[in-house]
């Protein structure tokens, strides 16, 4: 290093800092209804933890599960661990 007094500032990955962190393990599963709602939703993504807290996001199809996850992160926060059943969505 030519001059040790010169330091570089690298851009930080602030995407990881914009959401509130939750110190809990959270579980998630997709619920499929037998009927379609007036809004056109026929399934929902359910999030819960061991204390009994639960949040449900209605979805038009299971392909929109990522949008429910984004809503959870922005409205509630990001849990330490998200435990799912291994389905593709």
For each residue, the residues with C-beta under 8 A, 3 or more apart:
1: 4
2: 6
3: 6
4: 1
5:
6: 2 3
7:
8:
9:
10:
11:
12: 17
13: 16
14: 17 18
15: 18
16: 13 19
17: 12 14
18: 14 15
19: 16 73 74 77 78
20: 76 77 78
21: 77 78 80
22: 26 76 77 78 79 80
23: 80
24: 49 50 51 79 80
25: 49 50 79 80 81 82 83
26: 22 47 48 49 79 81 82 83
27: 47 48 49 82 83 84
28: 45 46 47 48 69 82 83 84
29: 45 46 84 85
30: 43 44 45 46 59 62 65 87 89
31: 43 44 45 46 56
32: 42 43 62
33: 36 37 41 42 43 44
34:
35: 42
36: 33 40 41 42
37: 33 40 41 42 58
38:
39: 58
40: 36 37 60
41: 33 36 37 44 58 59 60
42: 32 33 35 36 37 60 61
43: 30 31 32 33 58 59 60 61 62
44: 30 31 33 41 56 57 58 59 68
45: 28 29 30 31 56 57 59 65 68 69
46: 28 29 30 31 54 55 56
47: 26 27 28 54 55 56 57 72 76
48: 26 27 28 52 53 54 55
49: 24 25 26 27 52 53 79
50: 24 25
51: 24
52: 48 49
53: 48 49
54: 46 47 48
55: 46 47 48 72 76
56: 31 44 45 46 47
57: 44 45 47 67 68 71 72
58: 37 39 41 43 44
59: 30 41 43 44 45 62 64 65 67 68
60: 40 41 42 43 64
61: 42 43 64
62: 30 32 43 59 65 89
63: 89
64: 59 60 61 67 68
65: 30 45 59 62 68 69 89
66: 69 70
67: 57 59 64 70 71
68: 44 45 57 59 64 65 71 72
69: 28 45 65 66 72 73
70: 66 67 73 74
71: 57 67 68 74 75
72: 47 55 57 68 69 75 76
73: 19 69 70 76 77 78
74: 19 70 71
75: 71 72
76: 20 22 47 55 72 73
77: 19 20 21 22 73
78: 19 20 21 22 73
79: 22 24 25 26 49 82
80: 21 22 23 24 25
81: 25 26
82: 25 26 27 28 79
83: 25 26 27 28
84: 27 28 29 87
85: 29
86:
87: 30 84
88:
89: 30 62 63 65
